[in-house]
Amino acid sequence: MTTLDYRDRALHLERVALAAVAELFGTPCYVYSRAAIEAAYRAYDSAFGAAAHRVCYAVKANSNLAVLNVLARLGAGFDVVSGGELARVLRAGGKANQVVFSGVGKSTEELCQALAAGIACFNVESAAELERLNQVATELGLRAPVALRVNPDVDAGTHPYISTGLKENKFGIPADDALALYRCAASLPGLRVCGVACHIGAQMTDLAPLREAAGRIAALRLALLAENIAIDHVDLGGGLGIAYRDEVVPSAADYAAAISEPFAGSRVEISIEPGRSIVGPAGVLLTRVEYLKPGAGRNFAIIDAAMNDLLRPALYDAHHAVFPLRQAGGQTKVWELVGPVCESGDFLAHARSLALAEGDVLALRDAGAYGFAMSSNYNTRPRPPEVMVDGDKAYLIRARETLDDLWRGEEMLAN
Protein backbone atom coordinates (compact mmCIF):
# COMPACT_ATOMS: atom_id res chain seq x y z
CA MET A 1 0.00 0.00 0.00
CA THR A 2 1.47 3.36 -1.05
CA THR A 3 0.79 6.08 1.51
CA LEU A 4 3.73 8.33 0.51
CA ASP A 5 3.01 10.78 -2.31
CA TYR A 6 3.16 14.40 -3.41
CA ARG A 7 0.10 16.61 -3.07
CA ASP A 8 0.38 20.18 -4.35
CA ARG A 9 4.14 19.57 -4.66
CA ALA A 10 4.42 18.74 -0.94
CA LEU A 11 5.33 15.22 0.21
CA HIS A 12 2.65 13.58 2.36
CA LEU A 13 2.44 10.39 4.40
CA GLU A 14 -1.23 9.47 4.38
CA ARG A 15 -2.86 12.92 4.65
CA VAL A 16 -0.13 14.52 6.74
CA ALA A 17 2.36 16.93 5.15
CA LEU A 18 5.81 15.78 6.20
CA ALA A 19 7.06 19.36 6.25
CA ALA A 20 4.62 19.98 9.11
CA VAL A 21 6.00 16.92 10.96
CA ALA A 22 9.56 18.22 10.53
CA GLU A 23 8.54 21.64 11.78
CA LEU A 24 6.74 20.26 14.83
CA PHE A 25 9.12 17.50 15.89
CA GLY A 26 12.42 18.54 14.30
CA THR A 27 14.92 16.44 12.39
CA PRO A 28 16.16 13.75 12.23
CA CYS A 29 12.78 12.10 12.80
CA TYR A 30 11.22 8.72 11.98
CA VAL A 31 7.62 8.80 10.73
CA TYR A 32 5.38 5.74 10.22
CA SER A 33 2.03 5.22 8.51
CA ARG A 34 -0.52 3.28 10.53
CA ALA A 35 -2.56 2.55 7.39
CA ALA A 36 0.46 1.01 5.64
CA ILE A 37 1.29 -1.21 8.63
CA GLU A 38 -2.27 -2.44 8.90
CA ALA A 39 -2.59 -3.07 5.15
CA ALA A 40 0.64 -5.08 5.04
CA TYR A 41 -0.40 -7.27 7.97
CA ARG A 42 -3.87 -7.85 6.54
CA ALA A 43 -2.38 -8.85 3.18
CA TYR A 44 -0.47 -11.70 4.83
CA ASP A 45 -3.36 -12.70 7.06
CA SER A 46 -5.87 -12.88 4.20
CA ALA A 47 -3.43 -14.63 1.84
CA PHE A 48 -3.88 -17.95 3.66
CA GLY A 49 -7.65 -17.82 3.45
CA ALA A 50 -9.40 -20.29 5.74
CA ALA A 51 -6.30 -22.46 6.20
CA ALA A 52 -4.87 -22.66 9.71
CA HIS A 53 -2.15 -20.05 9.97
CA ARG A 54 -0.44 -17.57 12.28
CA VAL A 55 1.28 -14.33 11.26
CA CYS A 56 3.93 -13.57 13.89
CA TYR A 57 5.41 -10.11 13.41
CA ALA A 58 9.21 -10.10 13.81
CA VAL A 59 9.62 -7.59 16.62
CA LYS A 60 13.30 -6.91 15.88
CA ALA A 61 12.30 -4.98 12.74
CA ASN A 62 10.64 -2.20 14.73
CA SER A 63 9.82 -2.64 18.41
CA ASN A 64 8.10 0.66 19.21
CA LEU A 65 5.21 0.05 21.60
CA ALA A 66 2.73 1.90 19.37
CA VAL A 67 3.71 -0.23 16.35
CA LEU A 68 3.32 -3.41 18.41
CA ASN A 69 -0.02 -2.23 19.76
CA VAL A 70 -1.38 -1.53 16.27
CA LEU A 71 -0.51 -5.10 15.29
CA ALA A 72 -1.80 -6.62 18.54
CA ARG A 73 -5.18 -4.99 17.91
CA LEU A 74 -5.28 -6.80 14.55
CA GLY A 75 -4.70 -10.15 16.28
CA ALA A 76 -1.08 -10.59 15.23
CA GLY A 77 1.27 -13.06 16.82
CA PHE A 78 4.85 -12.02 17.55
CA ASP A 79 8.32 -13.45 16.95
CA VAL A 80 10.77 -12.31 19.65
CA VAL A 81 14.50 -12.89 20.04
CA SER A 82 15.08 -11.55 23.56
CA GLY A 83 13.43 -11.22 26.92
CA GLY A 84 13.24 -7.49 26.35
CA GLU A 85 11.24 -7.97 23.17
CA LEU A 86 8.88 -10.35 24.98
CA ALA A 87 8.34 -7.73 27.69
CA ARG A 88 7.64 -5.10 25.01
CA VAL A 89 5.03 -7.31 23.33
CA LEU A 90 3.21 -7.91 26.60
CA ARG A 91 3.40 -4.22 27.53
CA ALA A 92 1.90 -3.34 24.13
CA GLY A 93 -1.07 -5.66 24.58
CA GLY A 94 0.18 -8.72 22.73
CA LYS A 95 -0.86 -12.16 23.98
CA ALA A 96 1.84 -14.47 25.34
CA ASN A 97 0.15 -17.50 23.79
CA GLN A 98 0.69 -15.91 20.38
CA VAL A 99 4.46 -15.44 20.87
CA VAL A 100 7.27 -17.58 19.49
CA PHE A 101 10.78 -17.14 20.92
CA SER A 102 13.63 -17.50 18.41
CA GLY A 103 17.34 -16.78 18.65
CA VAL A 104 20.54 -18.75 19.24
CA GLY A 105 21.51 -17.43 22.68
CA LYS A 106 18.50 -17.51 25.02
CA SER A 107 19.69 -17.14 28.62
CA THR A 108 18.37 -19.12 31.56
CA GLU A 109 16.65 -15.97 32.80
CA GLU A 110 14.95 -15.49 29.43
CA LEU A 111 13.80 -19.11 29.33
CA CYS A 112 12.28 -18.72 32.81
CA GLN A 113 10.62 -15.44 31.78
CA ALA A 114 9.06 -16.98 28.68
CA LEU A 115 7.89 -20.11 30.50
CA ALA A 116 6.27 -18.02 33.22
CA ALA A 117 4.51 -15.91 30.60
CA GLY A 118 3.16 -19.00 28.81
CA ILE A 119 4.43 -18.38 25.28
CA ALA A 120 3.26 -20.45 22.33
CA CYS A 121 6.58 -22.02 21.34
CA PHE A 122 10.36 -21.93 21.73
CA ASN A 123 12.23 -22.21 18.42
CA VAL A 124 15.25 -24.16 19.70
CA GLU A 125 18.51 -23.72 17.77
CA SER A 126 20.96 -26.21 19.33
CA ALA A 127 21.22 -29.42 21.32
CA ALA A 128 22.71 -27.46 24.21
CA GLU A 129 19.72 -25.10 24.28
CA LEU A 130 17.36 -28.08 24.20
CA GLU A 131 19.06 -29.58 27.26
CA ARG A 132 18.97 -26.29 29.17
CA LEU A 133 15.32 -25.64 28.35
CA ASN A 134 14.39 -29.13 29.52
CA GLN A 135 16.25 -28.59 32.80
CA VAL A 136 14.67 -25.18 33.43
CA ALA A 137 11.16 -26.36 32.60
CA THR A 138 11.52 -29.49 34.74
CA GLU A 139 12.69 -27.45 37.73
CA LEU A 140 9.65 -25.20 37.31
CA GLY A 141 7.29 -28.17 36.98
CA LEU A 142 6.36 -27.17 33.43
CA ARG A 143 6.59 -28.60 29.93
CA ALA A 144 8.02 -26.21 27.37
CA PRO A 145 6.43 -26.20 23.90
CA VAL A 146 9.28 -26.59 21.39
CA ALA A 147 10.04 -26.60 17.69
CA LEU A 148 13.51 -27.23 16.39
CA ARG A 149 14.75 -24.56 14.01
CA VAL A 150 16.12 -26.73 11.24
CA ASN A 151 18.74 -25.33 8.90
CA PRO A 152 17.65 -26.65 5.48
CA ASP A 153 20.89 -25.55 3.72
CA VAL A 154 19.01 -23.51 1.11
CA ASP A 155 20.74 -20.49 -0.41
CA ALA A 156 18.40 -17.51 -0.19
CA GLY A 157 20.61 -15.45 -2.52
CA THR A 158 20.58 -12.42 -0.22
CA HIS A 159 23.29 -10.30 1.41
CA PRO A 160 25.61 -12.60 3.41
CA TYR A 161 24.90 -10.69 6.63
CA ILE A 162 21.20 -11.58 6.44
CA SER A 163 21.52 -15.13 5.10
CA THR A 164 20.44 -17.62 7.76
CA GLY A 165 19.66 -20.90 5.98
CA LEU A 166 23.09 -22.22 4.94
CA LYS A 167 25.02 -24.81 6.92
CA GLU A 168 27.84 -22.32 7.54
CA ASN A 169 25.45 -19.89 9.28
CA LYS A 170 25.22 -19.82 13.08
CA PHE A 171 21.48 -20.36 13.03
CA GLY A 172 19.50 -23.56 13.39
CA ILE A 173 20.19 -27.27 13.58
CA PRO A 174 21.73 -29.07 10.59
CA ALA A 175 19.07 -30.96 8.66
CA ASP A 176 21.05 -34.21 8.96
CA ASP A 177 20.91 -33.97 12.76
CA ALA A 178 17.29 -32.98 13.09
CA LEU A 179 15.59 -36.38 13.27
CA ALA A 180 17.90 -37.68 16.01
CA LEU A 181 17.50 -34.49 18.04
CA TYR A 182 13.72 -34.67 17.70
CA ARG A 183 13.82 -38.20 19.10
CA CYS A 184 15.80 -36.84 22.02
CA ALA A 185 13.40 -33.94 22.56
CA ALA A 186 10.39 -36.26 22.53
CA SER A 187 11.95 -38.31 25.33
CA LEU A 188 12.65 -35.39 27.69
CA PRO A 189 10.12 -34.78 30.50
CA GLY A 190 10.29 -30.99 30.43
CA LEU A 191 9.53 -30.62 26.74
CA ARG A 192 6.48 -30.92 24.52
CA VAL A 193 7.40 -31.21 20.85
CA CYS A 194 4.83 -29.34 18.79
CA GLY A 195 6.46 -27.89 15.67
CA VAL A 196 9.20 -27.60 13.08
CA ALA A 197 10.76 -24.25 12.20
CA CYS A 198 13.13 -22.83 9.62
CA HIS A 199 14.26 -19.41 8.40
CA ILE A 200 16.53 -19.07 5.38
CA GLY A 201 17.07 -15.31 5.25
CA ALA A 202 15.67 -11.82 4.99
CA GLN A 203 14.83 -9.57 2.02
CA MET A 204 13.56 -12.50 -0.05
CA THR A 205 12.16 -11.61 -3.48
CA ASP A 206 12.42 -15.04 -5.15
CA LEU A 207 9.88 -17.71 -4.25
CA ALA A 208 12.01 -20.65 -5.44
CA PRO A 209 14.25 -20.89 -2.34
CA LEU A 210 11.23 -20.49 -0.08
CA ARG A 211 9.40 -23.26 -1.93
CA GLU A 212 12.47 -25.51 -1.68
CA ALA A 213 12.86 -24.92 2.06
CA ALA A 214 9.15 -25.58 2.66
CA GLY A 215 9.45 -28.86 0.75
CA ARG A 216 12.34 -30.01 2.94
CA ILE A 217 10.43 -29.12 6.10
CA ALA A 218 7.38 -31.01 4.81
CA ALA A 219 9.51 -34.11 4.25
CA LEU A 220 10.92 -33.86 7.79
CA ARG A 221 7.41 -33.50 9.20
CA LEU A 222 6.33 -36.71 7.49
CA ALA A 223 9.39 -38.51 8.86
CA LEU A 224 8.50 -37.32 12.36
CA LEU A 225 4.89 -38.42 12.02
CA ALA A 226 6.12 -41.85 10.99
CA GLU A 227 7.87 -42.05 14.36
CA ASN A 228 4.74 -40.87 16.22
CA ILE A 229 6.21 -37.47 16.95
CA ALA A 230 3.21 -35.18 16.54
CA ILE A 231 3.67 -31.84 14.81
CA ASP A 232 0.85 -29.31 14.99
CA HIS A 233 2.55 -26.40 13.24
CA VAL A 234 5.38 -25.52 10.88
CA ASP A 235 7.10 -22.16 11.19
CA LEU A 236 8.51 -21.12 7.82
CA GLY A 237 10.26 -17.99 8.97
CA GLY A 238 10.33 -14.48 7.61
CA GLY A 239 8.12 -12.97 4.98
CA LEU A 240 8.91 -11.24 1.73
CA GLY A 241 11.46 -8.56 0.99
CA ILE A 242 10.55 -5.06 -0.14
CA ALA A 243 11.37 -2.95 -3.20
CA TYR A 244 14.15 -0.68 -1.94
CA ARG A 245 15.22 0.03 -5.51
CA ASP A 246 13.78 -1.86 -8.49
CA GLU A 247 13.22 -5.31 -6.98
CA VAL A 248 10.14 -7.20 -8.19
CA VAL A 249 8.43 -8.55 -5.08
CA PRO A 250 5.81 -11.32 -5.28
CA SER A 251 2.41 -10.72 -3.76
CA ALA A 252 1.53 -12.00 -0.31
CA ALA A 253 -0.95 -14.37 -1.97
CA ASP A 254 1.74 -15.87 -4.23
CA TYR A 255 4.08 -16.18 -1.25
CA ALA A 256 1.44 -17.97 0.85
CA ALA A 257 0.61 -20.33 -2.01
CA ALA A 258 4.27 -21.22 -2.57
CA ILE A 259 5.08 -22.11 1.03
CA SER A 260 1.72 -23.83 1.63
CA GLU A 261 1.88 -26.13 -1.40
CA PRO A 262 3.97 -28.91 0.22
CA PHE A 263 1.42 -29.12 3.06
CA ALA A 264 -1.70 -29.36 0.90
CA GLY A 265 -4.26 -31.70 2.38
CA SER A 266 -2.81 -31.60 5.88
CA ARG A 267 -4.28 -29.78 8.84
CA VAL A 268 -0.96 -28.45 10.04
CA GLU A 269 -0.90 -24.76 10.99
CA ILE A 270 1.54 -22.63 8.99
CA SER A 271 3.29 -19.83 10.85
CA ILE A 272 5.34 -17.06 9.29
CA GLU A 273 7.48 -14.30 10.81
CA PRO A 274 7.39 -11.22 8.55
CA GLY A 275 8.88 -7.99 9.85
CA ARG A 276 10.56 -5.86 7.19
CA SER A 277 7.68 -6.15 4.72
CA ILE A 278 5.13 -5.03 7.33
CA VAL A 279 6.90 -1.95 8.66
CA GLY A 280 9.68 -1.14 6.17
CA PRO A 281 7.62 0.62 3.48
CA ALA A 282 5.49 2.24 6.19
CA GLY A 283 8.29 4.47 7.45
CA VAL A 284 10.47 7.39 6.38
CA LEU A 285 13.42 9.12 8.00
CA LEU A 286 13.33 12.91 7.77
CA THR A 287 16.66 14.72 7.68
CA ARG A 288 17.71 18.32 7.07
CA VAL A 289 20.57 19.54 4.88
CA GLU A 290 23.02 21.36 7.15
CA TYR A 291 25.79 22.23 4.68
CA LEU A 292 26.55 21.82 0.99
CA LYS A 293 30.17 21.05 0.23
CA PRO A 294 30.71 20.77 -3.55
CA GLY A 295 34.12 19.50 -4.67
CA ALA A 296 36.18 18.53 -7.68
CA GLY A 297 35.72 14.80 -7.07
CA ARG A 298 32.43 14.56 -5.18
CA ASN A 299 29.69 16.86 -3.97
CA PHE A 300 28.82 16.32 -0.31
CA ALA A 301 25.48 17.22 1.24
CA ILE A 302 26.03 17.11 4.98
CA ILE A 303 22.75 16.19 6.64
CA ASP A 304 21.71 16.02 10.28
CA ALA A 305 20.92 12.27 10.23
CA ALA A 306 23.86 9.91 10.51
CA MET A 307 24.88 6.27 10.64
CA ASN A 308 23.89 6.16 14.31
CA ASP A 309 20.31 7.03 13.23
CA LEU A 310 20.14 4.72 10.19
CA LEU A 311 22.87 2.07 10.14
CA ARG A 312 21.72 0.04 7.14
CA PRO A 313 23.62 1.95 4.42
CA ALA A 314 26.94 1.74 6.32
CA LEU A 315 26.37 -1.87 7.43
CA TYR A 316 24.88 -3.42 4.28
CA ASP A 317 25.52 -0.72 1.67
CA ALA A 318 21.73 -0.59 1.62
CA HIS A 319 19.81 1.68 -0.76
CA HIS A 320 17.06 4.04 0.40
CA ALA A 321 15.30 6.26 -2.12
CA VAL A 322 15.50 9.96 -1.25
CA PHE A 323 12.74 12.53 -1.81
CA PRO A 324 12.69 16.26 -1.07
CA LEU A 325 9.71 17.33 1.02
CA ARG A 326 8.93 20.02 -1.56
CA GLN A 327 9.15 19.71 -5.35
CA ALA A 328 10.84 23.06 -5.87
CA GLY A 329 12.71 22.33 -9.09
CA GLY A 330 16.08 23.95 -9.77
CA GLN A 331 19.43 22.72 -10.99
CA THR A 332 20.29 19.16 -9.96
CA LYS A 333 23.69 17.85 -8.99
CA VAL A 334 24.91 14.43 -7.97
CA TRP A 335 25.33 14.44 -4.21
CA GLU A 336 26.74 12.16 -1.53
CA LEU A 337 24.42 12.37 1.48
CA VAL A 338 26.69 12.11 4.52
CA GLY A 339 26.17 12.63 8.23
CA PRO A 340 28.12 14.46 10.91
CA VAL A 341 29.50 11.34 12.64
CA CYS A 342 33.29 11.17 12.64
CA GLU A 343 33.58 8.11 10.35
CA SER A 344 34.22 7.87 6.61
CA GLY A 345 31.53 5.19 6.55
CA ASP A 346 28.92 7.67 7.76
CA PHE A 347 26.75 7.98 4.66
CA LEU A 348 23.05 7.52 4.03
CA ALA A 349 23.01 7.65 0.24
CA HIS A 350 25.52 7.62 -2.63
CA ALA A 351 25.35 9.54 -5.91
CA ARG A 352 21.82 10.96 -5.80
CA SER A 353 20.69 13.54 -8.36
CA LEU A 354 18.95 16.23 -6.35
CA ALA A 355 18.39 19.98 -6.44
CA LEU A 356 19.47 20.96 -2.93
CA ALA A 357 19.81 24.05 -0.81
CA GLU A 358 20.94 24.33 2.78
CA GLY A 359 17.96 23.91 5.08
CA ASP A 360 16.05 21.58 2.74
CA VAL A 361 14.40 18.59 4.40
CA LEU A 362 14.60 15.17 2.75
CA ALA A 363 12.75 11.90 3.32
CA LEU A 364 14.53 8.56 3.09
CA ARG A 365 11.95 6.00 2.03
CA ASP A 366 11.47 2.44 3.38
CA ALA A 367 13.05 3.29 6.73
CA GLY A 368 10.42 1.70 8.98
CA ALA A 369 12.37 -1.54 9.46
CA TYR A 370 15.82 -1.82 11.04
CA GLY A 371 16.02 1.95 11.29
CA PHE A 372 15.36 3.19 14.80
CA ALA A 373 15.64 -0.41 16.04
CA MET A 374 19.37 -0.46 15.13
CA SER A 375 20.12 3.13 16.12
CA SER A 376 22.71 4.09 18.73
CA ASN A 377 24.15 7.02 20.64
CA TYR A 378 27.53 6.95 18.90
CA ASN A 379 29.27 10.35 19.14
CA THR A 380 26.90 11.12 22.06
CA ARG A 381 24.04 11.79 19.68
CA PRO A 382 20.51 11.55 21.11
CA ARG A 383 18.31 9.18 19.12
CA PRO A 384 15.54 10.79 17.04
CA PRO A 385 11.84 10.87 17.87
CA GLU A 386 9.31 8.50 16.32
CA VAL A 387 5.97 9.70 15.01
CA MET A 388 2.96 7.78 13.69
CA VAL A 389 0.48 9.30 11.28
CA ASP A 390 -3.10 8.13 11.20
CA GLY A 391 -5.16 9.77 8.48
CA ASP A 392 -4.64 13.51 8.89
CA LYS A 393 -3.20 13.32 12.42
CA ALA A 394 0.40 12.88 13.61
CA TYR A 395 1.19 11.41 17.03
CA LEU A 396 4.50 11.42 18.89
CA ILE A 397 5.14 7.79 19.86
CA ARG A 398 8.68 8.27 21.19
CA ALA A 399 10.19 11.56 22.31
CA ARG A 400 13.60 12.67 21.12
CA GLU A 401 16.25 11.64 23.63
CA THR A 402 17.89 14.33 25.74
CA LEU A 403 21.51 14.50 26.83
CA ASP A 404 20.37 13.62 30.36
CA ASP A 405 18.87 10.42 28.93
CA LEU A 406 22.25 9.51 27.49
CA TRP A 407 24.24 9.63 30.71
CA ARG A 408 21.53 8.46 33.08
CA GLY A 409 23.05 5.66 35.19
CA GLU A 410 26.65 6.79 34.69
CA GLU A 411 28.73 7.80 37.72
CA MET A 412 32.05 9.63 38.06
CA LEU A 413 34.66 8.46 40.55
CA ALA A 414 34.44 10.09 43.98
CA ASN A 415 38.17 10.88 44.02
Summary of the structure (lengths in Angstrom):
residues: 415
radius of gyration: 22.8
end to end distance: 59.3
largest distance: 73.1
contacts: 1435
relative contact order: 0.16
helix: 32%
strand: 26%
